[in-house]
Every structure is written in structure tokens, then in C-alpha cells.
Amino acid sequence: MSKYALSGVMAVFLLAGCAGSSTPDEAPPPPSMSQDDACGAKTLNDYVGQRADGETVDQLETDSAAERVRVIRPGQAVTMDYRADRLNVKLDDQDNIVELTCG
């Protein structure tokens, strides 16, 4: 086989790889926004203003739908990862609960 014929055959195979294929898969839908209270923080507003001692935090774990509870003190470094099933207990300087959120 001559090298021109071989080049032609190679070109056909290369172009066949570029031929139109089936439509690409569609991207999955974005996550549902209904998870904004997956940990049950909205039902725990009665705890705002209470002192966050061990007993109170244990009770929050029991009363919430959260898989885990994270206590956040003023100025404390926290990770920025969002976990809908985690209850964040934000405290003031006197360890009083000021806010309860999921994330």
C-alpha cells in the first residue's frame, strides 16, 4: 500500500472519530432549596437567649433533626463547608445562644 493511500485511510479513521455522536448527557438538576432547614433549626427558637452549657447542647442534639451539632463562639474559625444536616449554635461572649442555623 502506498504511503498516500495509507494517509488517506488514516484520515478517514481520524475524521470518523470526530463524527457527530449522540447528544451529551444533561447536567443533573441543582440541589433542592428545601434543605435550608434540614437540621430543624427553625423549630428551636426557644433556645435563643439560653446559656449554652453541656446540658443545653445535649438537649439541642436531641430536639433537632441534625446529624451533628457545632458550637461557634465569637471569633472562632470555622470551616466553610455547608452541611444541611448540621446544626450551628452561635454564641455571644457570655456563651448565650444568639442564633441557630443549619449548615
C-alpha positions in Angstrom: 0.0 0.0 0.0 1.4 3.4 -0.9 2.0 6.0 1.7 -0.6 8.3 0.1 -3.3 5.6 0.3 -2.3 4.8 3.9 -2.5 8.6 4.7 -6.0 8.6 3.2 -7.1 5.7 5.2 -5.7 7.2 8.4 -7.5 10.5 7.7 -10.8 8.6 7.3 -10.4 6.9 10.6 -9.5 10.2 12.3 -12.4 12.0 10.9 -14.8 9.2 11.8 -13.8 9.8 15.5 -14.9 13.4 15.1 -18.3 12.5 13.5 -21.4 13.6 15.3 -22.3 11.5 18.3 -25.4 11.2 20.3 -26.4 14.3 22.3 -24.4 14.7 25.5 -26.0 13.8 28.8 -27.8 16.7 30.5 -26.3 18.1 33.7 -28.1 17.0 36.9 -30.6 19.4 38.4 -29.3 21.7 41.1 -30.0 20.5 44.7 -33.4 21.3 46.1 -33.6 24.5 48.2 -36.0 22.7 50.5 -32.9 21.6 52.6 -32.5 25.1 54.1 -33.9 23.7 57.4 -32.9 20.1 57.1 -31.4 20.2 60.6 -34.6 21.6 62.2 -33.1 24.9 63.4 -36.4 26.8 62.8 -38.2 24.8 65.4 -35.6 25.5 68.1 -36.0 29.3 68.5 -36.9 28.9 72.2 -33.3 28.1 72.9 -32.1 31.6 71.7 -31.0 33.6 74.7 -30.3 30.5 76.8 -26.9 29.7 78.2 -25.1 27.0 76.1 -23.9 24.7 78.8 -23.4 20.9 78.2 -26.9 20.1 79.1 -28.4 22.6 76.7 -26.3 21.5 73.8 -27.2 17.8 74.6 -30.9 18.8 74.5 -30.4 20.6 71.2 -28.9 17.4 69.8 -32.0 15.5 71.0 -34.6 18.1 69.9 -33.1 18.8 66.4 -33.1 16.7 63.3 -29.4 17.3 63.0 -26.8 14.6 62.5 -24.2 16.7 64.4 -24.1 20.0 66.3 -21.4 22.6 66.0 -21.0 25.3 68.7 -19.5 28.5 67.4 -18.0 31.1 69.7 -17.2 34.7 68.7 -14.0 35.0 66.7 -13.7 31.2 66.3 -12.5 29.9 63.0 -14.9 27.5 61.3 -14.9 25.6 58.1 -16.9 27.0 55.2 -18.3 23.6 54.1 -22.1 23.5 54.0 -23.8 20.5 55.7 -27.6 20.8 55.7 -27.7 18.1 58.4 -25.5 20.1 60.8 -26.9 22.5 63.5 -24.8 25.6 64.1 -25.2 27.0 67.6 -23.8 30.6 67.5 -22.9 32.1 70.9 -22.1 35.5 72.3 -19.2 36.4 74.7 -21.2 35.1 77.7 -21.9 31.7 76.0 -25.6 32.6 75.4 -27.2 31.3 72.2 -27.7 34.1 69.7 -28.6 32.1 66.6 -29.3 28.6 65.4 -28.8 27.7 61.7 -28.3 24.7 59.5 -25.0 24.4 57.7 
